[in-house]
Amino acid sequence: MASPYPGNDKVGTVDMPDSMLAGIESKKPGARRTLATAARTSPLRVVAGGLLCAAAVFAVNSLRGSASSLPLPAHWKGDLGQGAGAGATPSQEINGSEDRFDWSKITPTEDFEFHPCFGDYQCARLSVPLNWNLTSVSSDERLALAVIKYPAKVPVTDSRYAGPILLNPGGPGGSGVSLVLKIGKQFQVLADPHDDPGAPIDDSNGDRYYDIVSFDPRGVGATTPRMACFPDMAAYGNWKSSAPSGFLLEASEYVFHESWARSFAFGDACARQRGGGDQPNIIHYMNTPQVVEDMMAIVDRHAQWRERTANKMLRHPSHRGLSKDEVYAIQERTAFQPGEDKLNYYGVSYGTLLGQTAATMHPGRVGRMVLDAVVDAADYYALGWTTNLQDTDRILVRWSDYCQQSGSKDKCPFYLETAPSGYLPAVIAHLTNSFMESPKPLPPSDKFGSWVFGYHNIMDYLMRSLYQPFAKAEDILNVLRWDSGEAVEKAEAWKAHGIPGQPSRRCLEAGPWSEPCITEQGDDFSVTGILCSEGPDISTVTKDEFRDYMHQLQGQSDVMGTYWASIRLSCIGWKGRPAWEFKGRSLLPQVLLKDHLLRNRLLMASFRTSTRFLCDSSLLIYAFMDLDSIGATTANPILFIGASYDPVTPIRNARAASKLFPGSVVLHHNSEGHGFYRSPSIDTGKAFRAFFQHGELPDPDAKPAEPEYRPWIGCVNRRTNCENRTEEDEKLWRALEVMARS
C-alpha cells in the first residue's frame, strides 16, 4: 500500500555530503553526536522554538515579530491551504472557502439563539459577564462569546440525544470556531456510534449522539471585545517584520537586549489601548478561571435551549401522535435543571489545563471529559514552563530508528546501512545550522517580492514536524536536503503563511483602532494576554535571572530550550493583571448574587463539597470551601491521553495529573506528536468512542495503543496491513486521517 505521508513516493536518493556525517562513526555503534554536540560546530548552538498548546508561537511572534508562526496543536492561524488572507480571521474564511459569515450581524443574547452559518453549522453570540468575579450581576459590562455548533444527528426529543461535547484546541489562544469548522465533523464520527441513527427506534444499545460545540475564548477570533495592541495591520506587520526572531535570542547581546525591551514595549501597547471603539480592555478578563465560567454558562444556556426546542417540537404536528407518557418522558429528559447538566469536553494541550481547572472548580459537573497532551497545571500557573521539554529531543532519536527500519534511501533520504543507533539528530543539527550560515534565497514572489528562507524558518518547520509527525515528518527531511523544486515549493508555502497582510479597505475607510482594523489582525496577541495573566507578576525578574532560567531550559532540550524561554520573556513586560487570579483550589471566587445578605449566609455555611448550586435560571450561586490545590473527586472519571514522546507535554504530566483526580485513567498512545490524532491510531479512536458512548475507561495496565503508520516505515498495523479494515475501522480511520492533516 502506498505510504499516506505526503511526498513519500517522491523522495530521491541523493547522497548526503560527507560534511553532514562528520563525527558519525558508522562502525562504532556507541559513537554518535547528539544534536547539542553537532550544533557546537556552528557559530550558534541549535536553538529552536516550540510551544505549549501553541503558546510559544503567538507569545514570541507578538513579542518579537518572527516572520513565520509555529504550528498549533489543533489550530494555527494561516494554516497551509486554509486560505485566510489579509483581513480574514480564521472564523471568517475556512479552508479556502468563499463562504464567509459576518458575526457582527448576530445580536448577542443571554440565551442561545442559533443562526445558520458556514453551510451545515449553527452560530450564536452568547452574552456573559465580562468579569465573573463580581459580587453583583448588575454590571453593564458584558462579553459576547462566538459559539459554533455542528448539530447532532438526532433531534433533542430523541432518547439518544446526548447534548454537546465542548472542544478546546489549545493555545492558549486557539480558535474553537476554526477547530470545529476544520475537524468538528470528524470529532463527531469518533464520539458517535458507528451506525447512523436512522429513525428514532430501539435505544437499548445506549447509543449517544452528540452536538459538537466550541467557542472562541476571550480575546480570540470573533469573541468581543478583542485585544487591541496596534492600530491596524500595517502597524502590526511593521512590528513583526522589524524584530529579530525568537530563535536567535542568544545570537548576540544586542538581540537579547532588544528582545527584552520589546517585551515592555508590547506590554505598554496592549495595556494602553482599548478593544476597538469604547469597549473595555479585555486583557484583565481573559485568563482561565473566567473561561471556565464561560464554559459552564454555555452548558447551562444550551440546556435551556434544549428545553425550549423540545417544547416547540412537541407542539409540532409531527409529534401529535405521541402518548401522554411519551410526551412526559421527553419533557422530563429535556428539562433544564440549573446546575445539573454535565460538561462533556475534549481539550488538547492548553485545553487540558482548562479542563483540569474546570474539573477542580466544578467537580460535580464533570461528564465525559478527555484531556489529551496534558499540561502540568501547577507549573503552568507558576509561569514556570519547566515541565514540557523532557522528551522533545528523544523524538529525533526515534525518527532515526524509523529511518533505519525503512531499509532504503527510497523511503528515507538519510538512511545509512551501517549507521549507529540514533545518528539522525546530528544530521539534522548539521543541516539546520547550515541555514544559519547560508540562508536560502527563494524565487521572487508576485505577492511578496524578494524573500529568503533562513534558520528560523527551517526551525519553525522542524517544530511543526515534531507536533504533527504523520503529516510533516517526511516533509522536513525533504526540505532540509534543499535539492529539489518540491523542497523549495514547500519552503515558499511555509514562509508565506507567516507574513502579515495589509489593511483591508474596510479598515482604511473606518480608520485606525476601528473594529475592522482590530479584527483583521487575528489572534497573535491573545496567547500573551492569557498565559501572562495566569501566574505571578514577574516584572521584577532581572536579565541575569532570566539567563539562568533560559540555561535551565536549554539543558532540557537543545532543540527547543532557548525559544521556550521566550514564553516567559514575553510576560516580563506584561501589564495586564487579571481581575480574578487562580491559585489552585484555595481560590474563592465571589458569589454572583444580587442579595449580599444571602451571599454572606451561604459563605458562612459549612460546605464540605467543592461546589453547590442553589440557583434559578438567571442566578448562579456557588461557594468553595476547604480547598487547597488542583484536583478533585469528579462526578465522572476523566480520561487522560498521553503520547510516548510528546514535544511539549510529556506523558509523565498525564500520569501526575491522573493522581489528582481519583478514578481517572491514562491511555498511553505509543507514538510521537502533540495530541493523539497527530499520529492516528484506530485503537485509540475506539477507546475514545467507547468512553463517550458508554463511559468505558481503558485498562490502565493494557499495552499502549499503536498508531497505524510511522514515518518512513509506513503501515505498522500487522493485524490489517492497513488495508483489510472492517467497515467501522475504515470509517474511524478516514476521520482520524483528516484530523491528523489539519
Summary of the structure (lengths in Angstrom):
residues: 742
radius of gyration: 25.5
end to end distance: 22.5
largest distance: 82.9
contacts: 2688
relative contact order: 0.17
helix: 40%
strand: 12%
